[in-house]
Amino acid sequence: MAQTTIATRDGPPTTMTQETLDAFRQRLRGQLLFPENTSFEEATRLWNGMIEKTPALVVQPETTDDVVTCVDFTRERDLLLGIRGGGHNIAGTALADGGLTLDMSRMNDVEVDPNARTVTAGAGCLLGDVDAATQEHGLATVLGFVSETGLAGLVLGGGFGYLSRRFGWAVDNLVEVEIVTADGEVRRTSADEHEDLFWAVRGAGHNMGVVTEFTFRLHEVGPEITGGLLAFPAETPDQIDAALEAYRAVTETAPRELTVFNLFQRAPPAPFVPEEWHGRRIVGFLVCHTGPPERADEDLAPLREPLGEPVADLVGRRPYVEQQQLIDETEPKGMHYYWKAIWTDSLDDGLLDAVGDLFLDLPSPMTKLGFVHVGGALNERATDDGVVGNRDFRYGLGILGMWDPDSPDGDAHRAWVREAWEQCRPFSTGGHYVNFEPADEPADRVQSAYRDNYDRLVEVKTKYDPENLFRSNRNVSPDPEARAHKTK
């Protein structure tokens, strides 16, 4: 009888007979996939082509009961378990290499309650699924800004986007989650039920169990907003300095309804970029204004007026769902990505000078540097309001390495990103955002992500996952001396 070799959590791989796997399959409503199955490749495909992992088994659950079955199966046999939402994490944490991976893509229902202003979405949803459903009612919640990102991965690490300045982290808008914990129990968690687990899910949820369903608070946004892309020349130090000063000016005076991200990059050969600018250095500004349309020009004046004639101006009234898809094609699946970021409470002169110098030295025509502006609502909550913390973040600088899979210079590209990060690191507030961390980050970076919330997080992890079943993530290890703690 055929056997399957599968990785365990702490010991050598184990083998399973076909009889065992057939019995497991019979307990599932969803699909059990092996590497030889035609749908296995798509179920294990990751956005970051640099990550090479292959699970031994994939389950595509269709119900929460399926998830419970898988959690019990892996716990009882000490198997390595991974959870894939959209597969968009930069570090490729979705796949358990050699283990069992849950591909949540079939659990993608979305239900909007426009009267209660809430949306309930399955863990297999992509951001675009949720935006499309909520925008039918002129409502939205805080999500990221690439529509093909998986909902679960984004939110469980904190989550930010164009609406964060108004409404905080994505997890600040969570009302309730359904989660399967390591003991196979299904729990509804909220501010009033299993409060400690709800606190931990909001920023370190990958460590706590398999979230099967999210319920978010909704806000009046759209269906049309003022948004789009502005691009200006950035070929000389003077042009770069002017762009950075204009960015600082517009973000320091912007109302909460205006969010501006920027990217220093080589102009892509896109239809909206004049052909003579293809491949040349530009600075792009991603604009999202959700306030009164008549106020948008005034609010953008500190950005537009100092920089002269744009290379491209695509800012105007557009559907919010279109804004959320604006840069989808700039980050295609399968490219090699290596990102690092620093987070700060201000745009210091020294930081802007460092960014300007680094832009003139990009190692790859596809590598980018850029700021996100998140200062606003998330700064107004207590630092322990959810484990996500980092309430001092107002700006993030992404150093976004990207290159073709066939490039022989991958090591050099990664080294450049790390060196650039070291140059900018002195301007950081000290925290960081777990969803932006590459695969080779040291373990102590997890602790620095949660800072003063870390010790309490370890206590909650120990209570709900004492054996560290959920470890294919930015892992928070349970306290080995407290493993006798039992879950309520």
C-alpha positions as CSV (number, residue, x, y, z in Angstrom):
1,M,0.0,0.0,0.0
2,A,1.3,3.5,-0.9
3,Q,2.6,5.7,1.8
4,T,3.0,9.5,2.2
5,T,5.9,11.1,4.0
6,I,5.0,14.2,5.9
7,A,6.9,16.6,8.2
8,T,6.3,16.7,11.9
9,R,6.6,19.7,14.2
10,D,9.6,18.8,16.2
11,G,10.9,15.4,15.1
12,P,11.8,13.5,11.9
13,P,9.2,13.1,9.1
14,T,6.6,10.4,9.6
15,T,4.8,8.2,7.1
16,M,1.1,7.7,6.6
17,T,-0.5,4.8,4.9
18,Q,-3.1,5.2,2.2
19,E,-5.6,3.7,4.5
20,T,-5.1,6.5,7.1
21,L,-5.3,9.2,4.4
22,D,-8.4,7.7,2.9
23,A,-10.1,7.7,6.3
24,F,-9.0,11.3,6.7
25,R,-10.5,12.2,3.3
26,Q,-13.8,10.6,4.2
27,R,-14.2,13.0,7.1
28,L,-13.8,16.1,4.9
29,R,-16.4,17.9,2.8
30,G,-13.6,19.7,1.0
31,Q,-10.8,18.4,-1.1
32,L,-7.6,16.6,0.0
33,L,-4.8,17.2,-2.5
34,F,-1.5,15.5,-3.2
35,P,1.4,16.9,-5.3
36,E,0.3,14.7,-8.3
37,N,-3.2,16.3,-8.4
38,T,-3.8,18.9,-11.2
39,S,-5.1,21.5,-8.8
40,F,-2.2,21.1,-6.3
41,E,0.0,23.7,-8.0
42,E,-2.6,26.5,-7.9
43,A,-3.5,25.6,-4.3
44,T,0.2,26.1,-3.3
45,R,1.1,29.0,-5.5
46,L,2.7,32.0,-3.7
47,W,2.9,35.6,-4.8
48,N,6.6,35.7,-4.0
49,G,8.3,33.5,-6.4
50,M,11.5,33.5,-4.3
51,I,9.9,31.2,-1.7
52,E,10.3,27.5,-2.5
53,K,8.1,25.3,-0.3
54,T,6.1,22.2,-1.1
55,P,3.6,20.7,1.3
56,A,3.0,17.0,1.4
57,L,-0.7,17.4,1.6
58,V,-3.2,20.3,1.0
59,V,-6.7,20.4,2.3
60,Q,-9.2,22.9,0.8
61,P,-11.8,23.1,3.6
62,E,-15.3,24.1,2.8
63,T,-16.7,24.4,6.3
64,T,-15.5,25.2,9.8
65,D,-16.0,21.5,10.6
66,D,-13.4,20.7,7.9
67,V,-11.0,23.0,9.7
68,V,-11.7,21.3,13.0
69,T,-11.0,17.9,11.4
70,C,-7.7,19.2,10.1
71,V,-6.6,20.8,13.3
72,D,-7.4,17.6,15.3
73,F,-5.6,15.4,12.6
74,T,-2.4,17.5,12.7
75,R,-2.4,17.9,16.5
76,E,-2.9,14.3,17.3
77,R,-0.1,13.2,14.9
78,D,2.2,16.1,15.7
79,L,2.3,17.3,12.0
80,L,3.6,20.6,10.7
81,L,0.6,22.8,9.7
82,G,0.4,25.8,7.5
83,I,-2.5,28.1,6.6
84,R,-2.9,29.8,3.2
85,G,-5.3,32.6,2.6
86,G,-4.2,34.4,-0.5
87,G,-0.5,33.4,-0.5
88,H,0.6,37.0,-0.6
89,N,2.8,37.2,2.4
90,I,6.3,38.4,1.6
91,A,7.9,35.7,3.6
92,G,5.8,32.8,2.2
93,T,4.5,31.8,5.7
94,A,1.4,30.3,4.2
95,L,2.9,26.9,3.3
96,A,4.1,24.2,5.7
97,D,7.1,22.8,3.8
98,G,6.7,19.1,3.7
99,G,3.7,19.3,6.1
100,L,-0.1,19.8,5.7
101,T,-1.4,23.2,4.4
102,L,-4.9,24.4,4.7
103,D,-5.8,26.3,1.5
104,M,-8.7,28.4,2.7
105,S,-9.8,29.7,-0.8
106,R,-13.1,27.9,-0.8
107,M,-14.3,29.6,2.4
108,N,-14.9,32.9,0.6
109,D,-18.5,33.9,1.3
110,V,-19.2,37.6,2.0
111,E,-22.4,38.9,3.8
112,V,-23.0,42.6,4.2
113,D,-25.5,44.0,6.8
114,P,-26.0,47.6,5.6
115,N,-28.3,48.4,8.5
116,A,-25.8,47.3,11.1
117,R,-22.9,48.5,9.0
118,T,-21.0,45.2,9.3
119,V,-19.6,42.7,6.8
120,T,-18.8,39.1,7.6
121,A,-16.3,37.4,5.3
122,G,-14.7,34.0,5.1
123,A,-11.0,33.5,5.6
124,G,-10.5,32.6,2.0
125,C,-11.6,35.9,0.7
126,L,-9.3,38.3,-1.2
127,L,-9.5,42.0,-0.4
128,G,-11.3,42.6,-3.7
129,D,-14.1,40.2,-2.8
130,V,-14.9,42.2,0.3
131,D,-14.6,45.7,-1.3
132,A,-16.9,44.6,-4.2
133,A,-19.6,43.5,-1.8
134,T,-19.5,46.4,0.6
135,Q,-19.3,49.0,-2.1
136,E,-22.7,48.0,-3.4
137,H,-23.9,49.8,-0.3
138,G,-21.4,52.7,-0.4
139,L,-19.6,51.2,2.6
140,A,-16.0,50.0,3.2
141,T,-13.7,48.8,6.0
142,V,-10.0,49.3,6.3
143,L,-8.2,46.9,4.0
144,G,-4.9,46.9,2.1
145,F,-4.4,48.4,-1.4
146,V,-3.7,45.4,-3.6
147,S,-7.0,43.7,-4.3
148,E,-5.5,40.2,-4.7
149,T,-4.1,40.1,-1.2
150,G,-5.7,37.5,1.1
151,L,-8.0,39.0,3.7
152,A,-6.8,36.7,6.6
153,G,-3.1,37.3,6.2
154,L,-3.4,41.1,5.9
155,V,-5.8,41.5,8.9
156,L,-4.2,39.0,11.3
157,G,-1.0,41.0,11.1
158,G,-2.7,44.3,11.7
159,G,-3.5,45.6,8.3
160,F,-3.4,49.1,6.9
161,G,-4.5,50.9,3.7
162,Y,-5.9,54.2,2.3
163,L,-8.5,54.4,5.1
164,S,-6.2,53.9,8.0
165,R,-5.8,57.6,8.7
166,R,-9.6,57.8,9.2
167,F,-10.3,54.5,10.9
168,G,-7.1,52.9,12.2
169,W,-5.6,49.5,11.7
170,A,-7.7,46.9,10.0
171,V,-7.9,45.1,13.3
172,D,-9.3,48.3,14.9
173,N,-12.4,47.6,12.8
174,L,-12.8,44.0,13.8
175,V,-16.1,43.3,15.7
176,E,-15.8,39.5,16.0
177,V,-13.9,36.5,14.6
178,E,-14.7,32.8,14.5
179,I,-11.5,30.8,15.2
180,V,-10.5,27.2,15.6
181,T,-7.9,26.9,18.3
182,A,-5.3,24.2,18.8
183,D,-7.6,22.0,20.9
184,G,-10.1,21.8,18.0
185,E,-12.6,24.0,19.7
186,V,-14.6,26.6,17.7
187,R,-14.7,30.0,19.5
188,R,-16.5,33.2,18.7
189,T,-14.2,36.0,20.0
190,S,-15.0,39.6,20.5
191,A,-14.5,42.4,23.0
192,D,-17.1,40.7,25.2
193,E,-16.3,37.0,24.6
194,H,-12.9,35.3,25.1
195,E,-11.5,38.8,25.3
196,D,-7.9,37.7,25.8
197,L,-8.0,35.7,22.6
198,F,-9.6,38.6,20.7
199,W,-6.9,40.9,22.0
200,A,-4.2,38.6,20.6
201,V,-5.9,37.9,17.3
202,R,-5.8,41.6,16.6
203,G,-2.2,41.7,15.4
204,A,-0.8,38.2,16.1
205,G,-3.8,36.1,14.9
206,H,-1.6,33.8,12.9
207,N,-0.3,32.4,16.2
208,M,-3.7,31.7,17.8
209,G,-5.5,29.4,15.5
210,V,-7.3,29.1,12.2
211,V,-9.6,32.1,11.8
212,T,-12.5,31.0,9.6
213,E,-14.7,34.1,9.6
214,F,-14.2,37.8,10.2
215,T,-16.8,40.5,11.0
216,F,-15.8,44.1,10.5
217,R,-17.3,47.5,11.2
218,L,-18.2,49.4,8.0
219,H,-18.0,53.1,7.2
220,E,-19.5,55.4,4.6
221,V,-16.9,55.5,1.8
222,G,-17.6,55.7,-1.9
223,P,-18.9,54.4,-4.2
224,E,-16.8,57.2,-5.8
225,I,-13.8,58.9,-4.3
226,T,-11.1,61.3,-5.7
227,G,-8.0,59.2,-6.4
228,G,-5.4,58.0,-8.8
229,L,-1.8,58.5,-9.6
230,L,0.3,61.6,-10.0
231,A,3.9,61.1,-11.4
232,F,6.7,63.7,-11.7
233,P,10.3,63.7,-13.0
234,A,12.8,62.5,-10.4
235,E,16.1,62.3,-12.4
236,T,18.2,64.9,-10.6
237,P,18.9,65.5,-6.9
238,D,17.0,68.8,-7.0
239,Q,13.9,67.1,-8.4
240,I,14.1,64.3,-5.8
241,D,14.5,66.8,-3.0
242,A,11.6,68.9,-4.2
243,A,9.4,65.7,-4.4
244,L,10.3,64.7,-0.9
245,E,9.6,68.2,0.5
246,A,6.3,68.3,-1.3
247,Y,5.4,64.9,0.1
248,R,6.2,66.1,3.6
249,A,4.2,69.3,3.2
250,V,1.1,67.6,1.9
251,T,1.1,64.8,4.5
252,E,1.7,67.2,7.4
253,T,-1.3,69.3,6.4
254,A,-3.6,66.6,5.0
255,P,-7.1,66.1,6.6
256,R,-7.9,62.5,7.6
257,E,-9.8,62.1,4.4
258,L,-6.6,62.4,2.3
259,T,-4.0,59.7,2.1
260,V,-0.9,59.9,-0.1
261,F,1.6,57.1,-0.6
262,N,4.6,57.6,-2.8
263,L,7.0,55.5,-4.8
264,F,10.4,56.4,-6.3
265,Q,10.9,54.1,-9.2
266,R,11.7,53.6,-12.9
267,A,8.7,54.5,-15.0
268,P,7.0,51.3,-16.3
269,P,6.1,50.9,-20.0
270,A,2.4,51.5,-19.1
271,P,-0.1,53.1,-21.5
272,F,-0.6,56.1,-19.2
273,V,3.2,56.9,-19.2
274,P,4.5,58.8,-22.2
275,E,6.8,56.6,-24.2
276,E,9.7,59.0,-23.8
277,W,9.6,58.4,-20.0
278,H,9.6,54.6,-20.1
279,G,12.5,53.4,-17.9
280,R,13.4,56.8,-16.5
281,R,13.4,57.8,-12.9
282,I,10.1,59.2,-11.6
283,V,8.3,59.7,-8.3
284,G,4.7,58.5,-8.2
285,F,2.1,59.6,-5.7
286,L,-0.9,57.4,-5.0
287,V,-3.7,59.6,-3.9
288,C,-6.9,58.7,-2.2
289,H,-9.3,61.5,-1.1
290,T,-12.5,60.3,0.5
291,G,-13.7,63.7,1.6
292,P,-15.9,66.2,-0.3
293,P,-14.8,66.3,-4.0
294,E,-14.8,70.1,-4.0
295,R,-12.0,70.1,-1.3
296,A,-9.6,67.7,-3.1
297,D,-7.8,70.3,-5.2
298,E,-7.1,72.5,-2.2
299,D,-5.9,69.6,-0.1
300,L,-3.6,68.4,-2.9
301,A,-2.2,71.9,-3.6
302,P,1.0,71.4,-1.4
303,L,1.9,68.4,-3.5
304,R,1.0,69.7,-7.0
305,E,2.1,73.4,-6.9
306,P,5.9,73.0,-6.2
307,L,6.5,70.2,-8.7
308,G,5.4,71.7,-12.0
309,E,4.3,69.6,-15.0
310,P,3.6,66.0,-14.2
311,V,4.7,63.0,-16.2
312,A,1.2,61.6,-15.7
313,D,-1.9,62.9,-13.9
314,L,-4.6,60.2,-13.4
315,V,-6.2,61.8,-10.3
316,G,-9.9,62.3,-10.6
317,R,-13.3,60.9,-9.6
318,R,-13.2,57.1,-9.7
319,P,-14.9,54.1,-8.1
320,Y,-13.3,53.2,-4.8
321,V,-13.0,49.6,-5.9
322,E,-11.0,50.8,-8.9
323,Q,-8.7,52.7,-6.5
324,Q,-8.2,49.5,-4.5
325,Q,-7.0,47.8,-7.7
326,L,-4.8,50.6,-9.0
327,I,-1.4,49.0,-8.4
328,D,-2.4,45.3,-8.8
329,E,-0.5,44.9,-12.0
330,T,2.7,46.4,-10.6
331,E,3.3,43.4,-8.3
332,P,2.7,40.3,-10.4
333,K,2.7,36.8,-9.0
334,G,5.9,34.9,-9.4
335,M,8.5,37.7,-9.4
336,H,11.2,37.6,-6.7
337,Y,10.4,40.0,-3.8
338,Y,12.5,41.0,-0.8
339,W,11.2,43.8,1.3
340,K,12.2,45.6,4.5
341,A,10.7,48.6,6.1
342,I,11.2,51.2,8.8
343,W,8.4,53.0,10.7
344,T,8.6,56.4,12.1
345,D,6.6,59.3,13.6
346,S,8.0,62.0,11.4
347,L,9.9,62.7,8.1
348,D,13.2,63.7,9.5
349,D,15.6,65.6,7.2
350,G,18.2,62.9,7.5
351,L,15.7,60.2,6.5
352,L,14.6,62.2,3.4
353,D,18.3,62.7,2.5
354,A,19.0,59.0,2.8
355,V,16.0,58.1,0.6
356,G,17.1,60.6,-2.1
357,D,20.6,59.1,-2.1
358,L,19.3,55.5,-2.2
359,F,17.0,56.2,-5.1
360,L,19.9,57.2,-7.3
361,D,21.5,53.8,-6.5
362,L,18.6,51.3,-7.1
363,P,20.1,47.9,-8.1
364,S,17.2,46.7,-10.2
365,P,15.0,48.5,-12.6
366,M,12.0,47.1,-10.7
367,T,13.1,47.9,-7.2
368,K,11.3,50.8,-5.5
369,L,11.4,53.0,-2.4
370,G,8.3,54.6,-1.0
371,F,6.5,56.1,2.0
372,V,3.1,55.2,3.3
373,H,1.2,57.7,5.4
374,V,-0.8,56.1,8.2
375,G,-0.8,58.8,10.9
376,G,-4.3,59.5,12.3
377,A,-6.9,57.3,13.9
378,L,-4.5,54.5,14.9
379,N,-2.4,57.0,17.0
380,E,-5.4,57.8,19.1
381,R,-5.9,54.4,20.7
382,A,-4.0,53.0,23.7
383,T,-0.8,51.0,22.9
384,D,-2.4,47.9,24.4
385,D,-5.7,48.2,22.4
386,G,-5.0,44.9,20.5
387,V,-1.6,43.3,20.5
388,V,-0.9,45.2,17.2
389,G,0.4,48.2,19.2
390,N,2.7,50.4,17.2
391,R,0.4,53.4,17.9
392,D,3.4,55.7,17.3
393,F,3.6,54.9,13.6
394,R,2.8,57.8,11.3
395,Y,4.9,56.9,8.3
396,G,6.4,53.7,6.9
397,L,9.3,53.5,4.4
398,G,9.2,50.5,2.3
399,I,12.5,49.3,0.6
400,L,10.9,47.1,-2.0
401,G,13.3,44.8,-3.8
402,M,11.9,43.2,-6.9
403,W,13.6,41.3,-9.8
404,D,13.0,38.7,-12.5
405,P,13.3,35.1,-11.3
406,D,15.9,34.5,-14.0
407,S,18.2,37.2,-12.7
408,P,21.6,35.8,-11.4
409,D,21.9,38.8,-9.0
410,G,19.4,37.8,-6.4
411,D,21.9,37.8,-3.6
412,A,23.1,41.2,-4.6
413,H,19.6,42.6,-4.7
414,R,18.9,41.3,-1.2
415,A,22.1,42.6,0.2
416,W,21.3,46.1,-1.2
417,V,17.9,46.1,0.5
418,R,19.4,45.1,3.8
419,E,22.1,47.8,3.5
420,A,19.6,50.4,2.5
421,W,17.5,49.4,5.6
422,E,20.5,49.8,7.8
423,Q,21.1,53.3,6.5
424,C,17.5,54.3,7.3
425,R,17.1,52.3,10.5
426,P,18.4,55.2,12.9
427,F,15.2,57.1,12.0
428,S,12.8,54.3,13.1
429,T,10.6,54.5,16.2
430,G,11.8,51.0,17.0
431,G,8.8,48.9,16.2
432,H,8.0,47.2,13.0
433,Y,5.1,45.6,11.1
434,V,5.1,41.8,10.9
435,N,3.5,41.6,7.5
436,F,6.4,43.4,5.8
437,E,9.2,41.2,7.2
438,P,11.1,38.9,4.8
439,A,11.7,35.2,5.5
440,D,15.3,35.6,6.8
441,E,14.5,38.0,9.7
442,P,15.8,36.8,13.1
443,A,13.4,35.6,15.7
444,D,13.9,38.5,18.0
445,R,12.3,40.8,15.4
446,V,8.9,39.3,16.4
447,Q,9.4,40.4,20.0
448,S,10.3,43.9,18.8
449,A,7.1,44.0,16.7
450,Y,4.9,43.7,19.8
451,R,7.2,45.6,22.2
452,D,5.4,46.2,25.6
453,N,2.6,43.8,24.6
454,Y,4.9,40.8,24.0
455,D,4.9,39.3,27.5
456,R,1.1,39.3,27.6
457,L,1.0,37.9,24.1
458,V,3.1,34.9,25.2
459,E,0.7,34.3,28.1
460,V,-2.3,34.1,25.7
461,K,-0.3,31.9,23.2
462,T,0.6,29.6,26.0
463,K,-3.0,29.3,27.1
464,Y,-4.5,28.6,23.7
465,D,-1.6,26.9,21.9
466,P,0.7,25.4,24.5
467,E,2.4,23.0,22.1
468,N,2.9,25.6,19.4
469,L,0.8,23.9,16.7
470,F,0.5,27.2,14.9
471,R,4.1,28.0,14.1
472,S,4.3,28.5,10.3
473,N,4.1,32.3,10.8
474,R,5.9,35.1,12.6
475,N,6.0,32.8,15.5
476,V,5.4,33.7,19.1
477,S,6.6,30.7,21.2
478,P,4.6,29.6,24.2
479,D,6.2,29.7,27.6
480,P,7.8,26.3,28.1
481,E,7.5,26.5,31.8
482,A,3.8,27.2,31.7
483,R,2.6,24.5,29.3
484,A,0.5,23.0,32.0
485,H,-1.9,25.9,31.6
486,K,-5.2,24.6,30.2
487,T,-7.6,26.4,27.9
488,K,-10.9,27.2,29.3
